[in-house]
Amino acid sequence: MKIDISKKYFVCPNCDINADKEGLCSACDLENKWIDIDILNLKFPYDSLEIRNIKMPERFNSENRLSLFFNYDLARDERLIVDVKEIGMLRIKRTEEFCKNCKEKCDIALNSDISLNCFANVSNNDTIIATAKIDVDDLYFLLYEIYPFEFKNNAKTEKYPFSISRLSFLSSTIDSLFTSYTRRFIEKYAKDKILLLYSGGDDLLITGGYEDVINFVIAFEKEFGRYISEGKNREITLTSAIVFHKSNKPFNRVVEKLNDMMEKAKRYKNCVIVNDIVFRYDALEYVNKKAMICA
């Protein structure tokens, strides 16, 4: 890589990375253009799906009848749709019902997104909140080693070579669980209790009151089992990590701790690690029930 030392360079005031112009670097400048746009309420006109238009969000304001949506609710009344690609994210809005048990006053406007402090202030037991990460075990092995595979059917051996279509089907099936299905599961069983920060591919990230996060991880692991298998024995499993923290702790430190704990838990797999203590899912459920009885 050659560097032109005769050229004048600048430092971006936002990310402290070298830039070739004064002010924000190109990445931060692009981020600023999109930061206030609600992606869940955005539709991409089919005639504007060009990479260069990402630099100019206003180009996506076309009224073209054919559009790509990121939210099924937004696309429900449309008659012509190219595709709906849901984003694994759920916000919680501040409402009078949500805030009725709040112990603090805040300046968040009604119908605006709540903050992490809100979870701490409405808890019945403690101001501690929790953040969890859930990840599919050995997905790379499942995608690239299981397919191709062979098995014996009586005296006959059947071989299935590597197939892009089978790989794509398994990958998209798991991705659908972590994007669309997870959103519906939270809306039905943990509405306004769990904040879905990200869900897609083969993992998800949530935060909320620590009791609700533990209950969700236990319930989601069971739901995952029903989603992929009718029997009790299944080959695809989940590993989860839960970290307790104060709502004002820098979130990048929380995620770093989660990733460190996930690495430890992945040595065992099909388990959940809570503040560096590893449990089987059934053991965590048992301990959680005992704690609820004693509370």
Salt bridges, closest charged atoms under 4 A:
ASP29 OD2 - LYS33 NZ 3.83
ASP38 OD1 - ARG91 NH1 2.97
GLU50 OE1 - ARG52 NE 2.75
ASP73 OD1 - ARG76 NH2 2.60
GLU78 OE2 - LYS43 NZ 3.94
GLU86 OE2 - ARG183 NE 3.40
GLU86 OE2 - ARG184 NH2 3.04
GLU97 OE2 - LYS100 NZ 2.90
ASP113 OD2 - ARG91 NE 3.44
ASP113 OD1 - LYS93 NZ 2.69
ASP135 OD2 - LYS266 NZ 2.67
ASP137 OD1 - LYS266 NZ 2.87
ASP138 OD1 - LYS269 NZ 2.87
ASP175 OD2 - LYS85 NZ 2.91
GLU221 OE2 - ARG234 NH2 2.33
GLU223 OE1 - ARG226 NH2 2.81
GLU256 OE1 - ARG253 NE 3.75
ASP276 OD2 - LYS257 NZ 2.81
ASP282 OD1 - ARG280 NE 3.00
GLU285 OE2 - LYS222 NZ 2.68
GLU285 OE2 - LYS289 NZ 3.68
